Amino acid sequence: MNGLEREIVGLLPRLRRFARALARAPADADDLVQLTVERALTRRDQWRAGTRLDSWMFRIMKNAWIDETRARSRQGGLFAPAEAGERVGDDGAGAMEARLAAAEVERAMARLPADQRLAVALVLVEGLSYQEAADVLEIPAGTLTSRLVRGRMALMADLAEARP
Amino acid sequence: MSAEQRLIAYLDGELSPAEREAFEAELAADPALAAQVELHAALSARVARTYAPVLDEPVPPRLTAIASVANDRGGLMSSLPRWAAMAACLVVGVLAGRAFWPQGGPLAMHGRALVAQGGLDQALTHQLASDPGAIRVGLSFRARDGRYCRTFQSPDDHLAGLACRGDGRWVAETAVAWTAQAQPDYRTAASATPPAVLAAIDAMIAGEALDAGAERAARDRGWKP
């Protein structure tokens, strides 16, 4: 393994987390990570050493996800059914409650339009600054902020409804 | 900046020091605004908490495997025949259900499975690790699901991998682009086995690898579990 591969292996946990925020069903998310890594390796000459590898790979994943989403919607309903993303185990009551709370968030995220979901995932899940997130998405910072705000407001409304 | 934008930018640490100070002064004087901030802070924490556990999950070997494909020969992917580079991303192809493999290669798509054919199928079925041949068979072992699995290396195809026996065929669980090292002695299976294949073995093996006697016995039974 040379330097880039090693760095990519180090990034895999974060790539998986970002993918999970986008694709929800764990198997779909890992497929997305796989596609991302594969694309990154075939385009390795486009990677400029010294720039942020995470941002570069998030951008590749964003594009891969959008491509896949479009391809799937053309083929019609190939997305995993909504419940496939939920893994409610038989662990303790506390863990169960946390799991259910997480499942509500996952459901609410899955209802967000793609552009808002990307903004929320980069800032709230991955902790990128607005400028970094805007760079990943290749949009102006103002557009990022408005997508983020709309996404947050939608999540807020959705989750408030889910709570009795 | 709208009121929401400002509030959220405050929480995300995106306000300038002056804007921040002004916002905090308003906050101190406006309980309704403070309540809003609290709601949004709770949302941020909840979203982060939902996905944080993913970082602690073990990374599936297939993902580490792709990133390891180039191993210590940098740029391997670009210097190999196109189909060998495809082997590197075979799982992507399998999952996408695309039949991309050229006819006559060592592996062929059957539905969602990548199945050994031709010389590779023959070697996996009949050859012992000690037998010579264009294709080398390395370790044989029982997987946790009961199937027999064997590692293989095909220098001519620039391919190494792991295949398991089921329904009368060998299904590749892992296959990576691989090139025999310069020394002629690529027979020493363990040292020549790519990390991705080793990782797949670790993930699947039940107990120990078969010794020569058990390998022969399993072959003579036709690799039936």
Interface residues (C-beta under 8 A of the other chain):
Chain A: M1 N2 E5 I8 V9 L12 P13 R14 R16 R17 R20 A21 D30 D31 V33 Q34 L35 V37 E38 L41 T42 A98 A101 A102 V105 E106 M109 V120 V123 L124 V125 G127 S129 Y130 T145 S146 L148 V149 R152 M153 L155 M156 L159
Chain B: S2 E4 Q5 I8 A9 D12 G13 E14 L39 H40 L43 S44 R46 V47 A48 R49 T50 Y51 A52 V54 L55 D56 E57 V59 P60 R62 L63 T64 I66 A67 S68 V69 A70 N71 D72 G74 M77 A85 A88 C89 V91 V92 L95 A96 P195
